Amino acid sequence: MLQLLVGKMKATFLWASPNGGATNSSRFTGLPGGNRDNNGTFDRVELDGVWWSSSESATQGAWMRAIGFVNGSIGRAGFHKTFGYSVRCIKN
């Protein structure tokens, strides 16, 4: 069931193959930008979509939200602000 819900948020392109269950029916168009760690190394492009939230998890940290490729997971975790994740701009 969770994989079906995650598929509604995933873009139907750019994810590693097979991108099973991806429909983008929510029109979120989640792209797999991966992440940049605090040493500047990029990782997991085409495998994970990871976005900063606007909420801080600690003085030097913020919450991120992630969509995973392998098991169709979705999650939240707090990371230091030196990590690099995607951002989503919304027009008012």
C-alpha positions in Angstrom: 0.0 0.0 0.0 2.8 2.5 0.9 4.6 1.8 -2.4 1.4 2.7 -4.2 1.1 6.0 -2.3 4.8 6.9 -2.9 4.3 6.1 -6.7 1.7 8.9 -6.8 4.4 11.4 -5.8 7.2 10.1 -8.1 7.9 11.5 -11.5 7.5 8.9 -14.3 11.0 9.8 -15.6 14.6 10.2 -14.4 14.3 7.5 -11.7 16.5 4.4 -12.1 14.8 1.6 -14.0 12.4 0.0 -13.3 10.4 2.9 -11.8 7.5 0.6 -10.9 4.4 2.1 -9.5 5.3 5.7 -10.5 2.2 7.5 -11.7 2.7 11.1 -10.5 -1.0 11.3 -10.1 -0.6 13.7 -7.2 1.3 16.1 -9.6 4.1 16.5 -7.1 6.6 15.3 -9.7 9.2 14.0 -7.2 12.5 13.8 -8.9 15.5 11.7 -7.8 18.0 14.4 -7.0 19.9 12.3 -4.4 21.9 14.2 -1.8 25.2 15.9 -1.1 26.9 15.0 2.2 28.7 17.4 4.5 32.0 16.6 2.7 30.5 17.8 -0.7 30.1 14.2 -2.2 27.0 13.7 -4.3 25.3 10.3 -3.9 22.1 8.4 -4.8 21.1 10.5 -7.8 18.4 8.5 -9.7 17.7 6.5 -6.5 16.3 8.9 -3.9 14.3 12.1 -3.9 15.3 14.2 -0.8 13.9 17.6 0.0 14.5 20.1 2.9 11.5 21.1 4.9 11.2 24.6 6.3 11.2 23.3 9.8 14.3 23.1 12.0 15.1 19.9 13.8 17.8 21.6 16.0 19.7 24.8 16.0 22.1 23.6 13.3 19.7 21.1 11.7 16.5 20.9 9.7 14.0 18.2 8.7 14.3 16.5 5.4 11.7 14.3 3.6 12.7 11.5 1.3 11.2 9.1 -1.3 13.3 6.0 -1.8 13.7 3.9 -5.0 14.5 0.5 -3.7 11.6 -0.2 -1.4 9.2 2.6 -2.2 9.8 4.1 1.2 9.0 7.6 2.4 10.6 9.1 5.4 11.7 12.1 7.5 14.9 12.7 9.4 16.8 15.6 10.9 20.2 16.5 9.4 22.8 19.2 9.8 22.4 22.1 7.5 25.7 21.4 5.8 24.0 18.5 3.9 22.6 19.3 0.5 19.1 18.3 -0.5 16.6 19.5 -3.1 14.2 22.3 -2.4 10.7 22.8 -3.8 9.5 26.3 -4.6 5.8 26.9 -4.6 4.3 29.9 -6.3 1.6 31.7 -4.3 
